[in-house]
Amino acid sequence: MGRKLGVAQHWSPAQSITMGASLSVVPLLDYFARREFAAAGLSPGAVTLPYPDGGGGGGEATCTVHYWASTGEPRLPPLLLVHGFGPRATWQWRCQVGPLSRHFHLIVPDLIGFGGSSCGDDSAASPPSEATQAAALAALLDALPGMKGRRVAVAGTSYGGFVAYWLARTAGAERVGPVVIASSDLLKTAADDRGFLKRAGEGWSAVEEVLLPAEPAAMRKLLEMASYRPPPAVLMPDFILRDFIQKLFTENREQLIQLFKGITVGTDKFPVTPISQEVLIVWGEQDQLFPVEKAYAVQSSLDGKARVEIISKTGHAPQLEDPTRFNKILLDFLLATHKPDPSYWTQCKCVVNIPKYQIISKLNYYIARRAFLAAGLRPSTVTLPSTSDDGGGGEARTIHYWAPPGEPRLPPLLLIHGFGPMATWQWRGQVGLFSRRFHVIVPDLLCFGASSSCCPSSQPPSESAQAAALLDALPALVGTTTVAARTRVAVAGTSYGGFVAYAMARAAGPARVGPVVISNSDLLKTAEDDSAFLERAGGGWTHPADVLMPLDARGARRLMELTFYRKQASAMLPDFVIRDTMKKLFSDKRKEKIELMNATTVGTDAFQLTPLPQDVLLIWGERDQIFPLDKAFAVKSCLGDNVRLEIIKKTGHVPQMEDPDRFNKIVLDFLLGSQGSPSNEHNH
């Protein structure tokens, strides 16, 4: 059995101009759908398999199954997403892969006859039925790295629900876990087809005339029946609809007709019987292809044990019309029911052979890294150029960072962490969304994470020295030196990272650094502010470092109370667990970090806060006890007129963690609308 791995084909919107006499919308939409998959950490591939005997084909026939999957062998429970009878899988699951990839190892195939999947010899194989498609998916799973024999959850929409049901039934509960059937009438009959034509109105003699449109009127009817809110007619002129038909239904029309004829639902070949797996049925309330009452009929046919969820104000594709609600329903069901096989825990390097009291810190570390991987970011290291401060022949300084592989195809955005746990913890709620609009780069500052410590012969870096190090590393962080020379980077820093972001913007100027986001960062901090902070912390603390870098449970609980507005669940853990976690977070490079804190020039005569020429966004948590809210207004008054201040209610010192949705919206609105924003200048 040969395996052929596909290579992602990158496409820029400008290329569509050369695709014929008129602008084609389909490649543009396809580009954005593929981008969603890549941002979720999925990569394309293809496997050549024997054509399943279940399809009635010849023994020597083959088929090629194209798929997208999370990179590497599964470290999370596997989840198979099966698309319906429409555009390729990337279009139908584009709103799910991001959120789901944080919890599951995703596998998203194109079924035989769709997208990049095909029969190797059409003359040797009959049209694939649902049983054929299910057998091909089972063979695909066995062919993927680390998946042979692994238990997998499966979700199918519309025609994909037929395939998901058949796979669960034939493979059994040992191989297939919980099943999600979305908008899929497993009990469809000829009478249902007649009801469909009646709802479609006059002028249609067969269901396939609407489902496989050959003219704009049919395409418009399909959109009306599939959507609760179809696009307005003014946005769908005939030439746009013809383009969709040409790209999606004409080039492989004969193959799609054969596939349609191969459907066995509604015949004696597809008897619906209960299955042993737990089942979730999801349906759009206003579905006109398969009316909502069929959801309850399917539930009854499965012995009434399946759970039914109806999503209001959606049609046949609720995963696209209300993805937030759909994703929550899906995750609630899968996370509550999917019990991965024991090999998941033994294969997961983050917890194997770890004492129970260390699992919490390791698990948090793993979850944070997973968010970065799901956003398409990968870890790397850059060596900094030598400077006079290195003392001549000292050890080379390195900066560890996360970024998408390859040169930027989106405008660059640098996220700078604060004086706390590693960067992956502090920005894990941002990288997924931001990576869809920016080439996100998240470095570990010197003396943090996997970046270099201070050399014995050198002074600990001030925030200005940290900024200089990032500017030196910028050519490697952004791409090549040629690209970096003409690319401006937006910068966002939180807490101590805000000091560094400000220093970068002031040192480099607007030619290299564009708009600046400073979050909960008191650029006017003084010795009096440090004393007030210790008073708020309570008795027993002599230096801010004692509170900000705790090594015992008492200090950790107090730090959480000062940092967060809402009480943290982790504060309820036993002392020995919290103590272990703190040691893992704050014992590494502890001496260097204390020296680093003492080297901060903010609050000394060596630092003067002056306005920046760049547009600046200040964000502050309303209940910040580290840097109280009144300091936000003081900083704003010193930074000049081109500063916007946003206060996020019911959050403390880390609003990006306590209210990531609000934080992310504010930052994106600012960056995308800022004068001279890299996003407005970047050339794809």
Disulfide bonds with the S-S distance in Angstrom:
none
